[in-house]
Amino acid sequence: EKLSDIAGPSPGLTPTYSSIAQNMFASTDGSGRTACTQCHTNQGRVPAANLNLLPEAGYAQLVGVASVQKPGAIRVIPGDADGSYLVHKLDGRADIVGQRMPRNAGPFLTEGQMLIIRRWIDQGAQNN
């Protein structure tokens, strides 16, 4: 399986934090999904959900950190994509508080993009 074949509108996406931060969080993709940092930034504002996803800050604000919107939920649980609240928000699961991400009815992440994010988390959510 070549990841570039499933990454869809983010052809350079790989299951590493640096790739996800660059290709997903800080970039608009080929489908028109806007960069997460449009809302999740501390530049000139308080970031949405108090989550700054700028590449230099995002890892420390995601991995092992409690959600401010949903008490008891952890944003990213290393080794457990299904239990990670980030995945719930991106999937639009029924248990989320607020809106599915990205806001404004998408376009949402493709199955391939989600598979790569899940793989990064399931492989331990390393800061690589």
Secondary structure, 3 states (H helix, E strand, C coil): CCHHHHCCCCCCCCCCHHHHHHHHHCCCCCCCCCCHHHCCCCCCCCCHHHCCCCHHHHHHHHECCECCCCCCCECECCCCCCCCHHHHHHHCCCCCCCCCCCCCCCCCCCHHHHHHHHHHHHCCCCCC
